[in-house]
Amino acid sequence: MPNYSIPSDVFFRAAEQFPTPFHLYDEKGIRGTAQQVNAAFTWQPDFKEYFAVKALPNPQILNILRQEGCGTDCSSETELLMAERCGFSGKEIMFSANAMPAREFELARRLGAYINLDDISDIDLLRDHGGIPETVCVRYNTGGTFKMNGNQIMGNPGEAKYGWTREQLTPGLKRLKELGARRFGLHAFLASNMTDPGYYPALAGILFSAAAELEKEAGLPCAFINLSGGIGIPYTRDVPPVDIRRVGQDVRGEYERVFGSPGAGKPGIKTELGRYMTGPHGFVVTRAVHEKKIYKDYIGVDACAVQLIRPAMYGAYHEISVAGKEDAPRDHLYDVTGSLCENNDKFAIDRMLPEIHPGDLLVIHDAGAHAFAMGYQYNGRLRTAEILYTRDGAFRLIRRAETPEDYFATLVW
Ligand SMILES: *Cc1c(COP(=O)(O)O)cnc(C)c1O
């Protein structure tokens, strides 16, 4: 079920204060989710969620998550610098990148971050650019297909560009040991937007067993297992939200099966959730500006794929509601479109909605992750503002809208 926790008067009030379109983020919701994730793993004394910055790269959001005990998972120089400017340092930062320039290793080492090596060749790159730290994480690609629930295929790691093969892990960790590493972390990301609560436990089972084998084979103790991101959110009405408490308990079951009870000297657990943390707590607030009846009925809105590209890019479903018309019958069939000269710029295709008139305020749900962040400037349509709906009910601008001058600023005239 998409997130309907914010009453429509909140969107009306925000739209009185700020011109549409904008992204609105619910601080209370984000804090609540962070608290639930931490509560689900209290059984593990060495647990930390490293929020995947790429999902919602805004300093105010990172500050909120930091107050809730989260770190950052960064994948580029810019994300590392943003984390640094927010005050994250050392083991509050995970650096998980691939095919990155060598200087990013140097920056990550200067910040004291955990570094997650995407490839066996990264060992030499890191040795020469910042040096091998005492604890170093490696990314495991299990290959083939990732199956759950008997035999259902949930992911296709064999086709993914990430990580090391199982055969590379043992010699690679031995070499890291020769070069001074004292402990290792083990990471894998096998499937995305998994709303099946069995995902993390299944992944954990694979990683815990592999880590126990690798400890013996490489003679290095395991510092932590990094379950990465991938827990999903219900974009559609037929999907229930993930019960994160149960996920935590089931991961614990897997942990105790392999490592016994958690404690000093035993591996910790890290996560790098992005979508699960903020996805449901963000909304694109946009106004219907145009109504068009040709072979189909179109509602044109003032947002476009620049604000949210997931429907255009993946055919992703995002719930749409019309503020103030929550209880009106959904008896009109519309395509809801943006203004780009691209026919895939549609937030909804053949969607039953209440009757919409120009001026109506539309809310696109579950746009708190991989939404603003995937924005671009096609057609000279610019990135718009981000607003925080604070826990005391105020609206705070946390990123201003771009102007044509911003767009022109990098050009050589
Ligand atoms: C994208 C990404 C994440 C976050 O993924 P979600 O699906 O948003 O949870 C975590 N870790 C790494 C390395 C990623 O690339």
The ligand as a Gaussian input file, in Angstrom:
#p B3LYP/6-31G(d) Opt

LIG

0 1
 C       21.912000       1.779000      -4.603000
 C       22.701000       1.113000      -3.548000
 C       22.165000       0.938000      -2.267000
 C       20.763000       1.340000      -1.903000
 O       19.829000       0.617000      -2.617000
 P       18.264000       0.712000      -2.256000
 O       17.650000      -0.156000      -3.288000
 O       17.889000       2.129000      -2.353000
 O       18.115000       0.181000      -0.867000
 C       22.968000       0.365000      -1.319000
 N       24.233000      -0.013000      -1.582000
 C       24.791000       0.138000      -2.794000
 C       26.196000      -0.279000      -3.012000
 C       24.037000       0.691000      -3.823000
 O       24.596000       0.835000      -5.038000

